[in-house]
Amino acid sequence: MGWNSQPTRAVIFEDCAVPVANRLGVEGQGFNIAMRGLNGGRINIASCSLGAAHASVQLARDHLLVRKQFGETLSNNQ
């Protein structure tokens, strides 16, 4: 399981000069700006993770009702 389908990658700019007119904020504040942008993404990842966990519990429950071992379903052997 996991989020293998999400193509997360590192982007590194070394010795990259950005003209003052193209800056998004004050020099030295880029990390803070990036962190504010990530806060919304954290909510999305948490929502996806909660949905995946819920689906996993439902699939496990369904499996317990169908899978037989020692002549009975797993739900009866627990």
Residue pairs with C-beta under 8 A, 6 or more apart in sequence:
1 52
1 56
3 45
3 48
24 30
24 33
25 32
25 33
63 74
64 73
64 74
64 75
64 78
65 73
65 74
65 75
66 73
67 73
67 74
68 74
69 77
70 77
